[in-house]
Amino acid sequence: MERAIFAGGCFWCMVKPFDSLPGILSVVSGYTGGQTENPAYLEVKSGETGHTEAVEIIFDPNLISYQDLVELYWQQTDPTDAFGQFEDRGSSYRPVIFYFDETQKESAEFSRANLQASGRFDQPIVTQIEPAQTFYPAEAEHQAYYQRNPENYQRNAQQRKKFIKEFW
């Protein structure tokens, strides 16, 4: 099994697109990239810990490739917005692909360059590609949020859905 960590705004909205794909063993909401050990949701949301909300995906590379995951990742975010995603603003919601090795880094960089060259967006692609750091799973109430709180999830995903429909 391999790991991928993607940050693309609210982690509630980043779980569902990956959750049911063949080869995905788990998708966990959590925090990464900051300086506080075992941060809590309200600490991260405040922007004071340096963490970013993210999802950790455990996958079988024989059934789904890292490249496939990266391509799906782009389709869930606004890669031209470095200061948050949709209604979620601030550094804890910035778009980042975290890599575990040079192969993942090269794959993400290649994909980002292709997206920029595609002309799909008229602004620069600003999603960062950074080395993976410690990933802290979020509290239980944030796991599988779209399944347990479908009405609130739908309300929180409106701007994202509109953007995806327009650009993808």
C-alpha positions in Angstrom: 0.0 0.0 0.0 1.0 3.6 -0.6 0.0 6.9 0.9 -1.0 10.2 -0.6 -1.8 13.4 1.2 -3.8 16.2 -0.5 -5.0 19.5 0.9 -7.7 21.3 -1.0 -9.8 23.4 1.4 -12.2 21.9 3.8 -11.3 18.3 4.4 -15.0 17.4 4.6 -15.3 18.0 0.9 -12.1 16.3 -0.1 -13.0 12.8 1.2 -16.0 11.9 -0.9 -14.3 12.1 -4.4 -11.7 9.5 -3.4 -13.7 7.4 -0.9 -15.3 4.9 -3.2 -12.7 4.4 -5.9 -11.4 0.9 -6.5 -8.0 0.5 -4.8 -8.7 3.1 -2.1 -8.4 1.5 1.3 -9.0 4.6 3.4 -9.5 8.3 3.3 -8.9 10.1 6.6 -9.4 13.7 7.3 -6.7 15.4 9.3 -4.0 18.1 9.7 -0.4 18.3 8.4 2.3 20.8 7.8 2.3 22.7 11.1 4.4 23.0 14.2 1.9 21.9 17.0 1.7 18.2 17.9 -1.7 16.7 17.9 -3.6 19.9 16.9 -7.3 20.2 17.4 -9.8 21.4 14.8 -10.4 24.9 16.3 -6.6 25.4 16.7 -6.0 24.6 13.0 -9.0 26.6 11.8 -7.6 29.6 13.6 -4.5 29.4 11.4 -2.2 29.6 14.5 -0.7 26.1 14.3 0.6 26.3 10.7 -1.3 23.1 9.8 -3.4 22.6 6.7 -6.6 20.6 6.6 -5.9 17.6 4.4 -6.8 14.0 3.6 -4.6 11.0 3.8 -5.4 8.4 1.3 -4.1 4.8 1.6 -4.3 3.1 -1.8 -3.2 0.0 -3.7 -1.0 1.2 -6.6 -1.9 -2.1 -8.4 -5.5 -0.9 -8.7 -5.1 2.9 -8.9 -2.0 4.9 -9.6 -0.7 8.0 -7.7 -1.0 9.8 -11.0 -4.7 9.0 -11.2 -5.2 10.4 -7.7 -3.3 13.6 -8.6 -5.5 14.0 -11.7 -8.7 13.6 -9.6 -7.2 16.0 -7.0 -7.0 18.8 -9.5 -10.7 18.3 -10.3 -11.7 19.0 -6.7 -9.9 22.3 -6.2 -9.3 25.7 -7.6 -5.6 25.5 -8.3 -5.4 29.2 -9.0 -6.3 30.2 -5.4 -3.4 30.1 -2.9 -5.3 31.7 0.0 -8.0 29.0 0.6 -10.6 27.2 -1.3 -14.1 28.4 -2.1 -15.8 29.6 1.1 -12.9 28.4 3.3 -10.2 31.1 3.6 -6.8 31.2 5.2 -3.6 29.2 5.3 -5.3 26.2 6.9 -7.3 25.7 3.7 -4.5 26.3 1.1 -4.1 23.8 -1.8 -1.1 21.5 -1.4 0.0 18.2 -2.8 2.3 16.6 -0.2 4.7 14.0 -1.5 6.5 11.1 0.2 9.2 10.4 -2.4 10.8 11.8 -5.5 8.5 9.7 -7.7 5.4 11.3 -6.2 7.1 14.8 -6.4 8.0 14.4 -10.0 4.5 13.0 -10.9 2.8 16.0 -9.1 5.1 18.5 -10.7 4.6 17.0 -14.2 0.8 17.1 -13.7 0.9 20.7 -12.5 2.9 21.7 -15.5 0.5 20.0 -17.8 -2.5 21.6 -16.2 -0.8 25.0 -16.5 0.0 24.4 -20.2 -3.6 23.1 -20.9 -5.0 26.7 -20.9 -8.0 25.5 -18.8 -7.3 28.3 -16.4 -6.4 31.9 -17.4 -4.5 32.4 -14.1 -1.3 30.7 -12.9 -1.6 27.3 -11.1 -0.5 28.1 -7.5 -1.0 24.8 -5.8 2.1 24.0 -3.8 3.9 20.7 -3.9 5.7 20.1 -0.6 7.3 17.2 1.3 4.9 15.2 3.5 5.1 15.9 7.2 3.4 14.3 10.2 -0.3 13.7 9.5 -2.6 13.9 12.5 -6.1 12.4 12.0 -8.8 14.8 12.8 -11.3 14.2 15.6 -13.9 11.5 15.0 -16.7 13.9 14.2 -14.8 15.0 11.1 -14.3 11.5 9.6 -16.7 10.5 6.9 -18.5 13.8 7.4 -20.4 13.7 4.1 -22.0 10.4 5.1 -22.9 11.3 8.6 -24.0 14.9 8.0 -25.2 15.0 4.4 -27.3 18.2 4.7 -24.5 20.2 6.2 -22.0 18.7 3.8 -24.2 19.8 0.9 -24.4 23.4 2.2 -20.7 23.5 2.7 -19.9 22.1 -0.8 -22.0 24.5 -2.9 -19.2 26.8 -4.2 -17.0 23.9 -4.8 -19.7 22.1 -6.8 -20.3 25.2 -8.9 -16.6 25.6 -9.7 -16.2 22.0 -10.6 -19.2 22.1 -12.9 -17.8 25.3 -14.6 -14.2 24.2 -15.1 -14.3 20.4 -15.2 
